[in-house]
Amino acid sequence: MTGVDALQAQLAHLLGRRLVTLDVSRLKRIDTAGMQLLAAFVRERAMHDRSVQWRGESAALSMAAQLLGLSAVLGSSKQPPGAAARDGHTP
């Protein structure tokens, strides 16, 4: 299972939860597939009136979000963009 596959499985498990906090404090690298997955997760939750909260900061995530034009999508939860799911799970 690739890193993106594992992250997708963990995020899918979190879709229905009321509160999800993504902890990006240890995120050092992220690829385009990972960014697309995070953007899709945030959008899906937003479609169901559920937000994503971010914990910590990741220069890698912020830079990738800016380069890919995803800052607004990921930052829609009113906190800085970042990524690795928490809410009891660590992708």
Residue, then its C-alpha position, 0 to 999 in steps of 0.5 A: m500500500t502506498g502512502v497515498d493509499a494509506l492516507q486515503a483509507q484513513l481519511a475515508h474513515l474520518l469523512g463522517r466524523r463531526l470534528v476532524t483535525l489534521d495535524v501537519s506538524r510533522l509533515k516534511r514532504i507531500d506530492t501532488a497526489g497527496m495534495q489532491l487527496l487532501a483537497a478532495f477530502v476538504r471539499e467533500r466535508a465542506m459539501h456536507d457542512r463539515s469543516v476541517q481544522w488544522r493543527g501545527e504548521s508545515a512549510a512543505l504543505s503550505m508551499a505545495a498548496q500555493l504552487l498547486g493553487l490549493s491554498a484557498v481550498l485547504g485554508s477554507s477551515k479558517q486555519p493555515p493549510g496543512a495535513a496528516a489526519r489526527d482525530g484519533h488517527t495519524p495517516 
